[in-house]
Amino acid sequence: PRHLVFHPPRDLAYLVGELDGVVRVLERDRESGGLKQRASHPTTESAQPSAAAIHLHPSGRVLAVSERSDSTLCFFNVGADGTLSFARRGAAGGMTPREFAFDPSGRWLIVGRQDSDLGAVHAIDPLTGLPTGIAREFACGSPVCLQF
């Protein structure tokens, strides 16, 4: 396991495995706090996955994962019941996207690309919650953590 994010109104968590590049949908038992796997979804077609971060868009309708092995971001649509469906995979615009963060308004996605020594600001489509392209890049050393 690499990172875990909880779905705010649901008793669900999404866990990404660093070495297998798989997102697991986990159901939380309110009484015990235990987690039970409900589904799993690959984030890459790479033979050697290296998933890094996982975050929900502020709307709760999109889940995103950064994949270092092929320098991509993988997006899933989140259904009303918390189920995931693959939306798209796309280039992060630089090498080794390690961390990323949605801004609180949901209009922007900032990606730290560790081996490019660059960050990128992606515009987000307000209807889909998916990025539309890089709006701006900025130098930032080897970014490993981004937070609003």
C-alpha positions as CSV (number, residue, x, y, z in Angstrom):
1,P,0.0,0.0,0.0
2,R,1.1,3.5,-0.8
3,H,-1.6,6.0,-0.1
4,L,-5.2,5.9,1.1
5,V,-8.0,8.5,0.8
6,F,-11.5,8.3,2.3
7,H,-14.7,9.2,0.4
8,P,-16.2,12.0,2.6
9,P,-19.9,11.0,2.8
10,R,-19.5,7.3,2.2
11,D,-18.0,4.5,4.2
12,L,-15.5,3.9,1.5
13,A,-11.7,4.3,1.1
14,Y,-9.6,4.1,-2.0
15,L,-6.1,2.6,-1.6
16,V,-3.4,2.6,-4.2
17,G,-0.6,0.0,-4.3
18,E,2.8,1.5,-5.1
19,L,4.3,-1.7,-6.6
20,D,1.2,-3.1,-8.4
21,G,-0.4,0.2,-9.6
22,V,-3.9,-1.0,-8.5
23,V,-6.6,1.1,-6.8
24,R,-8.6,-0.9,-4.3
25,V,-12.1,0.2,-3.3
26,L,-12.5,-0.6,0.3
27,E,-15.7,-0.7,2.3
28,R,-15.4,0.5,6.0
29,D,-17.3,-1.3,8.7
30,R,-18.6,1.5,11.0
31,E,-18.6,-0.7,14.1
32,S,-15.1,-2.2,13.9
33,G,-13.4,0.3,11.5
34,G,-12.3,-2.7,9.4
35,L,-11.9,-2.4,5.7
36,K,-13.0,-5.0,3.2
37,Q,-12.1,-4.9,-0.5
38,R,-15.0,-4.4,-2.8
39,A,-13.3,-3.9,-6.2
40,S,-9.9,-3.2,-7.8
41,H,-8.8,-1.2,-10.8
42,P,-5.4,-0.9,-12.6
43,T,-3.9,2.5,-13.0
44,T,-1.3,1.7,-15.7
45,E,-0.3,-0.8,-18.3
46,S,3.4,-0.6,-17.3
47,A,5.2,-3.9,-16.5
48,Q,6.7,-2.2,-13.5
49,P,4.1,0.1,-11.9
50,S,5.2,2.8,-9.4
51,A,2.0,4.5,-8.2
52,A,2.6,7.5,-6.0
53,A,-0.4,9.6,-4.9
54,I,-4.2,9.3,-4.8
55,H,-6.7,12.1,-4.3
56,L,-10.3,12.9,-4.8
57,H,-11.5,16.0,-6.6
58,P,-13.3,18.3,-4.2
59,S,-16.6,17.4,-5.9
60,G,-16.1,13.7,-5.0
61,R,-16.9,12.8,-8.6
62,V,-13.3,12.1,-9.8
63,L,-10.4,10.1,-8.3
64,A,-6.9,10.6,-9.6
65,V,-3.7,8.6,-9.2
66,S,-0.1,9.6,-10.2
67,E,1.9,6.9,-11.9
68,R,5.7,7.4,-11.9
69,S,6.7,4.5,-14.1
70,D,5.0,5.9,-17.3
71,S,4.7,9.6,-16.1
72,T,0.9,9.6,-16.3
73,L,-2.1,10.6,-14.3
74,C,-5.0,8.1,-14.2
75,F,-8.5,9.3,-13.6
76,F,-11.6,7.4,-12.5
77,N,-15.2,8.7,-12.4
78,V,-16.7,8.1,-9.0
79,G,-20.3,6.9,-9.1
80,A,-23.0,8.0,-6.7
81,D,-22.5,4.8,-4.8
82,G,-18.7,5.3,-4.7
83,T,-17.9,2.8,-7.5
84,L,-15.1,3.6,-9.9
85,S,-15.1,3.6,-13.7
86,F,-12.0,4.4,-15.8
87,A,-12.2,7.9,-17.2
88,R,-8.8,8.3,-18.8
89,R,-5.0,8.2,-18.5
90,G,-2.9,11.0,-19.7
91,A,0.6,12.4,-19.7
92,A,1.6,14.4,-16.6
93,G,3.6,16.7,-18.9
94,G,6.9,15.8,-17.4
95,M,8.9,13.0,-15.8
96,T,7.9,11.2,-12.6
97,P,4.7,12.8,-11.3
98,R,5.0,12.1,-7.6
99,E,2.5,14.3,-5.8
100,F,-0.4,16.4,-6.9
101,A,-3.2,18.4,-5.4
102,F,-6.6,19.7,-6.4
103,D,-7.2,23.2,-5.3
104,P,-10.2,23.6,-2.9
105,S,-12.3,25.3,-5.7
106,G,-11.7,22.2,-7.9
107,R,-10.7,24.4,-10.9
108,W,-7.0,23.6,-10.8
109,L,-4.7,20.6,-10.4
110,I,-1.1,21.1,-9.4
111,V,1.3,18.3,-10.3
112,G,4.9,18.0,-8.9
113,R,7.1,16.2,-11.4
114,Q,10.0,14.9,-9.3
115,D,12.5,14.2,-12.1
116,S,11.6,17.2,-14.2
117,D,12.3,19.7,-11.4
118,L,9.0,21.3,-12.5
119,G,5.5,21.7,-11.3
120,A,2.5,22.1,-13.6
121,V,-0.8,23.7,-13.1
122,H,-3.6,21.9,-15.1
123,A,-6.9,23.6,-15.7
124,I,-9.9,21.4,-14.7
125,D,-13.1,21.2,-16.7
126,P,-15.9,22.2,-14.3
127,L,-18.4,19.7,-15.8
128,T,-16.2,16.6,-15.9
129,G,-13.6,17.3,-13.1
130,L,-10.9,16.2,-15.6
131,P,-7.9,18.2,-16.7
132,T,-8.1,20.1,-20.0
133,G,-4.4,20.9,-20.3
134,I,-1.4,22.6,-18.7
135,A,-2.0,26.2,-18.0
136,R,1.4,27.0,-16.5
137,E,4.6,25.4,-15.4
138,F,7.0,26.5,-12.6
139,A,10.4,25.5,-11.4
140,C,10.4,23.9,-7.9
141,G,13.4,21.5,-7.5
142,S,12.4,17.9,-6.8
143,P,8.8,18.2,-5.5
144,V,7.6,15.4,-3.4
145,C,4.7,17.0,-1.5
146,L,2.0,19.5,-2.5
147,Q,-0.7,20.8,-0.2
148,F,-3.2,23.7,-0.1
